[in-house]
Amino acid sequence: QLKNRMWPPGNAIHILYADSIPVCAVLERKTKKDYYGTKALEEGNNTEAIKFFNEALNVDDKDEMIFYNFARALYNDGQYQKADAILKKGLEINPDFEPILMYLGNIAAFQNKSDLALEYYDRLIKVNRKYFQAYVESAKLIATSDVRKARELLKSCLKINPKYKPAITGLADTYRKTDPEIAEKYDKIAATIK
């Protein structure tokens, strides 16, 4: 957002700087439609959420979180292409917005577009190497063609966070057919983690 000169946003009423770099901004809320949309989304009322997010974007089209939640409501409503387009508009605002990258990766994986999903997950890991779920989802896709690479990816995740249970379970899954004893070893480790 800083690179795209979109932050601090125009509705900032107070900005804190560190060495002439804006580090914090207090924003004036122009509408509560995004809040109502999020509330409707959490309640499973996608039609209402879509209406509110659409109205919110008419007031503020520079908030990537609105695009993300709007896309979730659209996707839940079965409007897959529109959800995809909305997510990509959100990336125009913030190309490194982690929830959108993860969601686009998950959608691509669901649609059996593994290469595209892997691109999103890889991009996400480059943006934030501690976004652990991206490692796990990537490994699931890679394991079908290159189990060794999938294991390396999961082990990279575990070097950063040794107690990330989904990565340990994923590692166990890569051994289930070929070496059940190793799979069991990882299952036992995963069982010790809450």
C-alpha positions as CSV (number, residue, x, y, z in Angstrom):
1,Q,0.0,0.0,0.0
2,L,2.9,2.4,0.7
3,K,4.4,1.5,-2.7
4,N,1.1,2.1,-4.4
5,R,0.7,5.4,-2.4
6,M,-2.6,4.1,-1.0
7,W,-1.6,4.3,2.6
8,P,-2.3,6.2,4.7
9,P,-5.8,6.4,3.1
10,G,-7.7,9.6,2.4
11,N,-9.9,9.1,5.4
12,A,-7.0,9.3,7.8
13,I,-7.7,11.9,10.5
14,H,-4.5,11.5,12.4
15,I,-1.2,9.9,11.3
16,L,1.9,9.0,13.3
17,Y,5.3,9.0,11.6
18,A,8.7,7.4,12.4
19,D,11.5,9.0,10.4
20,S,9.0,10.5,8.0
21,I,7.4,7.1,7.4
22,P,3.7,6.8,8.3
23,V,3.5,3.9,10.8
24,C,0.0,4.4,12.2
25,A,-3.2,6.1,11.1
26,V,-6.5,6.8,12.8
27,L,-9.2,6.5,10.2
28,E,-12.6,8.1,10.0
29,R,-15.3,5.5,9.3
30,K,-17.4,6.7,6.4
31,T,-19.9,3.8,6.6
32,K,-20.7,0.8,8.7
33,K,-21.9,-1.3,5.7
34,D,-18.7,-3.3,5.7
35,Y,-19.3,-4.1,9.4
36,Y,-22.9,-5.2,8.7
37,G,-21.6,-7.2,5.7
38,T,-19.1,-9.0,7.9
39,K,-21.7,-9.7,10.5
40,A,-24.1,-11.1,7.9
41,L,-21.3,-13.2,6.5
42,E,-20.5,-14.7,9.9
43,E,-24.2,-15.5,10.4
44,G,-24.3,-17.3,7.1
45,N,-26.5,-14.7,5.4
46,N,-24.6,-14.4,2.1
47,T,-27.3,-12.5,0.2
48,E,-27.4,-9.8,2.9
49,A,-23.6,-9.7,3.1
50,I,-23.3,-9.3,-0.6
51,K,-25.7,-6.3,-0.5
52,F,-23.8,-4.6,2.3
53,F,-20.3,-5.2,0.8
54,N,-21.5,-3.8,-2.5
55,E,-22.8,-0.7,-0.8
56,A,-19.5,-0.5,1.3
57,L,-17.4,-0.5,-1.9
58,N,-19.4,2.4,-3.3
59,V,-18.1,4.4,-0.3
60,D,-14.7,2.9,0.2
61,D,-13.0,1.0,-2.7
62,K,-9.5,1.1,-1.2
63,D,-9.9,-1.4,1.7
64,E,-8.7,-4.9,0.6
65,M,-10.5,-6.5,3.6
66,I,-13.9,-5.4,2.1
67,F,-12.9,-7.1,-1.2
68,Y,-11.8,-10.2,0.7
69,N,-15.0,-10.6,2.7
70,F,-17.2,-9.6,-0.3
71,A,-15.5,-12.4,-2.3
72,R,-16.1,-14.9,0.5
73,A,-19.8,-14.0,0.5
74,L,-20.0,-14.3,-3.3
75,Y,-18.1,-17.6,-3.3
76,N,-20.5,-19.0,-0.6
77,D,-23.4,-17.9,-2.8
78,G,-22.0,-19.8,-5.8
79,Q,-20.9,-16.7,-7.7
80,Y,-17.4,-18.1,-8.3
81,Q,-16.2,-16.0,-11.2
82,K,-17.4,-12.8,-9.6
83,A,-15.6,-13.8,-6.3
84,D,-12.4,-14.4,-8.3
85,A,-12.7,-11.0,-10.0
86,I,-13.3,-9.3,-6.6
87,L,-10.3,-11.0,-5.0
88,K,-8.1,-9.8,-7.9
89,K,-9.3,-6.3,-7.5
90,G,-8.3,-6.5,-3.8
91,L,-4.8,-7.6,-4.9
92,E,-4.6,-4.5,-7.0
93,I,-4.9,-2.5,-3.8
94,N,-2.5,-4.6,-1.8
95,P,-0.6,-7.2,-4.0
96,D,0.7,-9.0,-0.8
97,F,-2.5,-9.2,1.1
98,E,-2.2,-12.6,2.7
99,P,-5.8,-13.7,3.2
100,I,-6.6,-13.0,-0.5
101,L,-3.5,-14.9,-1.7
102,M,-4.5,-17.9,0.5
103,Y,-8.1,-17.8,-0.6
104,L,-7.2,-17.6,-4.3
105,G,-4.8,-20.6,-3.8
106,N,-7.6,-22.5,-2.0
107,I,-10.1,-21.7,-4.8
108,A,-7.6,-22.8,-7.5
109,A,-6.9,-26.0,-5.6
110,F,-10.6,-26.7,-5.3
111,Q,-11.0,-26.2,-9.0
112,N,-8.1,-28.7,-9.7
113,K,-5.9,-25.9,-11.0
114,S,-2.9,-27.1,-9.0
115,D,-0.2,-25.0,-10.8
116,L,-2.2,-21.8,-10.2
117,A,-2.8,-22.8,-6.6
118,L,0.9,-23.5,-6.1
119,E,1.8,-20.0,-7.6
120,Y,-0.5,-18.4,-5.0
121,Y,0.8,-20.4,-2.1
122,D,4.4,-19.8,-3.1
123,R,3.8,-16.1,-3.5
124,L,2.2,-16.1,0.0
125,I,5.2,-17.9,1.6
126,K,7.5,-15.3,0.0
127,V,5.4,-12.5,1.5
128,N,5.2,-14.2,4.9
129,R,7.3,-17.3,5.6
130,K,5.3,-17.8,8.8
131,Y,2.0,-18.3,6.9
132,F,2.2,-22.0,7.8
133,Q,-1.1,-23.2,6.2
134,A,0.4,-22.3,2.8
135,Y,3.1,-24.9,3.3
136,V,0.6,-27.6,4.2
137,E,-1.7,-26.8,1.3
138,S,1.3,-26.7,-1.2
139,A,2.6,-30.0,0.1
140,K,-0.8,-31.7,-0.4
141,L,-0.7,-30.6,-4.1
142,I,3.0,-31.4,-4.6
143,A,2.9,-34.8,-2.9
144,T,1.0,-36.4,-5.8
145,S,3.9,-35.8,-8.2
146,D,7.0,-35.2,-6.0
147,V,6.7,-36.6,-2.4
148,R,10.3,-35.7,-1.6
149,K,9.7,-32.0,-2.4
150,A,6.4,-32.1,-0.4
151,R,8.4,-33.5,2.6
152,E,11.1,-30.8,2.2
153,L,8.4,-28.1,2.2
154,L,6.8,-29.4,5.3
155,K,10.1,-29.8,7.1
156,S,10.9,-26.1,6.2
157,C,7.6,-25.2,7.9
158,L,8.6,-27.2,10.9
159,K,12.0,-25.6,11.2
160,I,10.1,-22.3,11.7
161,N,7.4,-23.7,13.9
162,P,8.3,-27.2,15.2
163,K,4.9,-27.5,16.9
164,Y,2.7,-26.8,13.9
165,K,0.5,-29.8,14.1
166,P,-1.0,-29.7,10.5
167,A,2.6,-29.8,9.1
168,I,3.4,-32.8,11.3
169,T,0.2,-34.6,10.3
170,G,0.9,-33.7,6.6
171,L,4.4,-35.2,6.9
172,A,2.9,-38.4,8.4
173,D,0.5,-38.5,5.4
174,T,3.4,-38.5,3.0
175,Y,4.6,-41.7,4.6
176,R,1.3,-43.6,5.1
177,K,1.6,-45.8,2.0
178,T,5.4,-46.2,1.7
179,D,6.5,-46.4,5.3
180,P,3.7,-46.8,7.9
181,E,6.3,-46.9,10.8
182,I,7.5,-43.4,10.0
183,A,4.0,-42.2,9.6
184,E,3.1,-43.6,13.0
185,K,6.1,-41.8,14.5
186,Y,4.9,-38.5,13.2
187,D,1.3,-39.3,14.3
188,K,2.6,-39.9,17.8
189,I,4.4,-36.5,17.8
190,A,1.3,-34.8,16.5
191,A,-0.8,-36.4,19.3
192,T,1.4,-34.7,21.9
193,I,0.6,-31.2,20.5
194,K,-2.5,-29.5,21.6
